[in-house]
């Protein structure tokens, strides 16, 4: 019950670290149907490309063997040499097709996930030999899905075989009375048609199964809020994560300061390097710093102030002093009251003069 409750709490999408950890453990998306499709498709291509060559090579070997059977010695070392020769010719004829089938099987895994080197998936676990766990796996959602896939595949394959073979029933019956040489071409033609239909059908099954397996795997990787908080605490020690968080905070602070400049009463600036935006209203104990910056940020503050008719007063010593001693959203220190009061008084008198 506790495990089910914990699983029900996993409502958050997995983080990138969670997905990478699953990959390191060997917990990846894997659909057997995708691998099966690649093998069947590869086998079909091999049959199309190499069937004639393999057939001709093996036919030549068997004809020579039958035609010269009376000359073949079976005593002493002759029989081992015969088997060795037949084995080498068989390997030569089938080596490339089997290699291509192996590559197709490997490709069936590579298209689903990148190569994984992990012993966690094959490590001995008591749950694998536990009768209770085996019973749960027997009646799990995965087992029901496999049963449904098997029924669907058998039904579709049966329907395909019936649809393709039923119109050919008379030709197949006629083969029993025809020339033996006609059997192989017809068999090859029907086999390729059947395999082509099976490949097309299995492509649909494989795609549907892969989507099902991916959804099931992704849901298994979901996290609870508690797990996300723990991962965040662990990640905070990573210098890369810290750098990214610092950059994000700096970006948010910059945007917030720029948005506050239009509400400022005055911007005290050094012509090129420093800018401090202050806000003051009657009744406030002291002016509040709403934005400050150097170089590029200082130029941006002055630019926004000019766009919104906020007075900019150039006072390099005061601008540097305020920038060094006051933080954003804090009141200016008492030692700067007199200098700032003179600037704000000048701005207010200037504003009244303009209104007249």
C-alpha positions in Angstrom: 0.0 0.0 0.0 2.8 2.4 0.8 4.4 1.7 -2.6 1.1 2.4 -4.4 0.6 5.6 -2.4 4.2 6.7 -3.2 3.6 5.9 -6.9 0.3 7.9 -6.9 2.3 10.9 -5.5 4.6 11.0 -8.5 2.8 13.6 -10.5 5.7 15.8 -11.7 7.4 15.4 -15.0 10.9 13.9 -14.6 13.9 16.2 -14.7 16.8 15.8 -17.2 18.9 14.4 -14.4 16.3 11.8 -13.6 16.2 10.6 -17.2 20.0 10.5 -17.4 20.2 8.4 -14.2 17.6 6.0 -15.6 19.8 5.6 -18.7 22.9 4.9 -16.6 21.0 2.2 -14.7 20.0 0.6 -18.0 16.4 1.5 -17.5 15.5 2.5 -21.1 12.6 2.4 -23.5 12.6 -0.9 -25.3 10.0 -2.4 -27.5 10.5 -6.0 -28.6 8.2 -5.4 -31.5 10.6 -2.7 -33.0 13.5 -5.2 -32.8 11.3 -7.9 -34.4 10.3 -5.6 -37.2 13.9 -4.8 -38.0 14.8 -8.5 -38.1 11.8 -9.3 -40.4 12.5 -6.3 -42.6 16.2 -7.2 -42.8 15.4 -10.8 -43.6 13.1 -9.7 -46.4 15.7 -7.5 -47.9 18.3 -10.3 -47.6 15.9 -12.7 -49.3 15.3 -10.2 -52.2 19.0 -9.4 -52.6 20.7 -12.7 -52.0 18.1 -15.4 -52.6 19.1 -16.0 -56.2 22.9 -16.0 -55.5 22.5 -18.3 -52.5 20.2 -20.6 -54.4 22.5 -20.8 -57.4 25.6 -21.5 -55.2 23.9 -24.1 -53.1 22.2 -25.7 -56.2 25.6 -26.0 -57.9 27.1 -27.6 -54.8 24.3 -30.1 -54.4 24.2 -31.0 -58.1 27.9 -31.7 -58.1 27.5 -33.7 -55.0 24.7 -35.8 -56.4 26.2 -36.2 -59.9 29.5 -37.4 -58.5 28.2 -39.3 -55.5 29.5 -42.6 -56.8 33.1 -41.2 -56.7 32.9 -39.8 -53.2 34.8 -41.9 -50.7 33.3 -42.3 -47.2 36.1 -44.2 -45.6 39.0 -42.9 -43.5 39.6 -39.1 -43.7 37.4 -38.7 -46.8 34.1 -38.2 -44.9 35.5 -35.4 -42.6 37.0 -33.6 -45.7 33.6 -33.8 -47.4 31.8 -32.3 -44.4 34.4 -29.6 -44.1 34.1 -28.7 -47.8 30.3 -28.6 -47.6 30.4 -26.5 -44.4 32.8 -23.9 -45.9 30.6 -23.5 -49.0 27.5 -23.2 -46.8 29.2 -20.5 -44.7 30.4 -18.7 -47.7 26.9 -18.6 -49.1 25.2 -17.5 -45.8 27.9 -15.4 -44.1 26.8 -12.0 -45.6 23.1 -12.6 -45.1 23.6 -13.6 -41.5 25.8 -10.6 -40.9 23.1 -8.3 -42.3 20.5 -9.9 -40.0 22.8 -9.3 -37.0 23.2 -5.6 -38.0 19.4 -5.3 -38.4 18.9 -6.7 -34.9 21.5 -4.2 -33.5 19.8 -1.4 -35.4 16.5 -2.3 -33.8 18.0 -1.5 -30.4 20.0 1.6 -31.5 17.0 3.4 -32.9 15.2 3.1 -29.6 18.0 4.4 -27.3 21.7 5.1 -27.4 24.2 2.3 -26.3 24.1 1.6 -22.6 26.8 -0.1 -20.6 25.2 -1.0 -17.2 25.2 -4.1 -15.1 22.3 -3.0 -13.0 19.8 -4.5 -15.4 21.4 -8.0 -15.1 22.4 -7.9 -11.5 20.8 -10.6 -9.3 17.6 -9.4 -7.6 15.4 -11.2 -5.1 12.3 -9.8 -6.7 13.1 -11.8 -9.8 12.9 -15.1 -8.0 10.1 -14.1 -5.6 6.9 -16.0 -6.2 4.8 -13.0 -5.1 6.6 -10.7 -7.5 6.4 -13.2 -10.3 2.6 -13.5 -9.7 2.3 -9.7 -9.9 4.3 -9.6 -13.2 2.1 -12.4 -14.5 -1.1 -10.3 -14.1 0.5 -6.9 -14.6 -0.4 -4.3 -17.2 2.7 -5.3 -19.2 1.5 -8.9 -19.3 -2.0 -7.9 -20.4 -0.4 -5.7 -23.1 1.8 -8.5 -24.3 -1.3 -10.8 -24.5 -3.2 -8.2 -26.4 -0.3 -7.7 -28.8 0.0 -11.5 -29.4 -3.7 -11.8 -30.1 -3.6 -8.8 -32.5 -0.5 -10.1 -34.3 -1.9 -13.6 -34.7 -5.2 -12.2 -36.0 -3.5 -9.9 -38.5 -1.0 -12.5 -39.7 -3.8 -15.0 -40.2 -5.9 -12.4 -42.1 -2.9 -11.5 -44.3 -2.1 -15.2 -45.0 -5.7 -15.9 -45.9 -6.0 -12.8 -48.1 -2.8 -13.6 -50.0 -2.9 -17.4 -50.2 -6.6 -18.0 -50.9 -6.4 -16.6 -54.5 -3.3 -18.8 -55.1 -4.9 -22.0 -53.9 -5.5 -23.4 -57.4 -1.9 -22.7 -58.5 -0.5 -24.4 -55.4 -2.7 -27.4 -56.1 -1.4 -27.5 -59.7 2.2 -27.7 -58.5 1.6 -31.2 -57.4 1.1 -32.2 -61.0 3.6 -29.8 -62.6 7.3 -29.7 -63.0 9.5 -29.6 -59.9 11.5 -26.7 -61.4 8.4 -24.4 -61.1 8.1 -24.9 -57.4 11.0 -22.7 -56.3 10.1 -19.5 -58.3 6.5 -19.7 -57.2 7.5 -20.3 -53.6 10.0 -17.4 -53.7 7.4 -15.1 -55.2 4.7 -16.0 -52.6 7.2 -15.8 -49.8 8.3 -12.2 -50.8 4.6 -11.1 -51.0 3.9 -12.6 -47.6 6.9 -11.0 -46.0 6.2 -7.7 -47.6 2.7 -7.7 -46.1 4.0 -8.9 -42.7 6.6 -6.1 -42.7 3.9 -3.4 -43.5 1.6 -4.9 -40.8 4.4 -5.2 -38.2 5.4 -1.6 -38.8 2.1 -0.4 -37.4 2.3 -2.8 -34.5 5.9 -1.8 -33.7 5.1 1.9 -33.8 2.0 1.5 -31.5 4.0 -0.7 -29.1 6.9 1.7 -29.0 4.6 4.6 -28.1 3.0 2.5 -25.4 6.3 1.4 -23.9 7.6 5.0 -24.0 4.5 6.3 -22.2 4.8 3.6 -19.6 8.5 4.2 -19.1 8.0 8.0 -18.9 5.2 7.6 -16.3 7.6 5.4 -14.3 10.2 8.1 -14.2 7.8 10.7 -12.9 8.7 12.3 -9.5 7.0 13.4 -6.4 7.4 16.9 -5.0 9.6 15.4 -2.2 11.9 13.8 -4.8 12.2 17.0 -6.7 13.1 19.0 -3.6 15.8 16.4 -2.7 17.2 16.5 -6.2 17.3 20.2 -6.2 19.2 20.2 -2.9 21.7 17.8 -4.2 22.1 19.7 -7.5 22.8 23.0 -5.7 26.3 21.8 -4.9 27.1 21.5 -8.6 29.1 24.6 -9.8 27.4 24.4 -13.2 23.9 24.5 -11.6 25.0 27.2 -9.3 26.3 29.3 -12.2 23.0 28.8 -14.1 20.9 29.7 -11.1 23.1 32.8 -10.5 22.7 33.9 -14.1 18.9 33.4 -13.9 18.7 35.5 -10.8 20.8 38.2 -12.3 18.6 38.2 -15.4 15.4 38.4 -13.4 16.9 41.2 -11.2 18.0 43.2 -14.3 14.5 42.9 -15.8 12.9 44.0 -12.6 15.1 47.0 -12.2 14.6 48.1 -15.8 10.8 47.8 -15.2 11.1 50.0 -12.1 13.1 52.9 -13.7 9.9 54.7 -15.1 8.6 55.0 -11.5 11.9 56.6 -10.3 12.0 60.2 -9.1 15.6 60.8 -10.3 18.5 58.9 -11.8 21.9 60.0 -10.3 24.6 59.1 -12.9 28.2 59.2 -13.8 28.3 60.2 -17.4 29.6 56.7 -18.6 29.9 54.2 -15.8 27.4 54.4 -13.0 23.7 55.0 -12.6 21.4 54.8 -9.5 17.7 55.3 -9.8 15.9 56.6 -6.7 12.2 56.8 -5.8 10.9 59.3 -3.2 7.5 60.5 -2.2 6.4 62.9 0.6 6.1 61.1 3.9 8.8 58.5 3.1 11.6 58.5 5.7 14.3 58.2 3.0 14.5 57.7 -0.8 14.6 54.0 -2.0 17.0 52.6 -4.6 14.9 51.0 -7.3 17.7 50.2 -9.8 21.4 50.5 -10.1 24.1 49.4 -12.5 27.4 50.0 -14.2 28.5 50.2 -17.8 26.0 48.6 -20.1 23.3 48.3 -17.4 23.9 52.0 -16.4 23.4 53.0 -20.1 20.2 51.0 -20.2 18.9 52.7 -17.1 19.7 56.1 -18.5 18.0 55.2 -21.8 14.8 54.0 -20.1 14.8 57.1 -17.9 15.1 59.3 -21.0 12.2 57.5 -22.7 9.9 58.1 -19.6 11.0 61.7 -18.8 12.7 60.7 -15.6 15.3 63.4 -14.7 19.0 62.3 -15.0 21.4 64.3 -12.8 25.1 63.8 -13.4 27.0 63.7 -10.1 29.9 61.2 -10.4 31.0 61.1 -6.7 27.5 60.7 -5.4 26.7 58.1 -8.1 29.7 56.0 -7.2 29.1 56.3 -3.5 25.4 55.3 -3.7 26.2 52.4 -6.0 28.8 51.1 -3.5 26.6 51.5 -0.3 23.0 50.9 -1.2 21.2 47.8 -2.4 18.1 47.6 -4.6 14.8 48.0 -2.7 16.7 49.5 0.3 16.7 53.1 1.6 19.9 55.1 1.1 22.3 55.3 4.1 22.0 58.4 6.4 25.4 59.7 5.4 24.0 60.5 1.9 20.7 62.1 3.1 22.0 65.7 2.6 23.5 65.2 -0.9 20.5 63.2 -2.2 18.0 65.8 -0.6 19.7 68.5 -2.6 19.4 66.6 -5.8 15.8 65.7 -5.2 15.0 69.3 -4.1 16.6 70.5 -7.4 14.5 68.0 -9.4 11.3 69.0 -7.7 12.0 72.7 -8.1 12.8 72.1 -11.8 9.6 70.2 -12.2 7.5 73.1 -10.7 9.4 75.5 -12.9 8.5 73.5 -16.0 4.8 73.3 -15.1 4.7 77.1 -14.8 
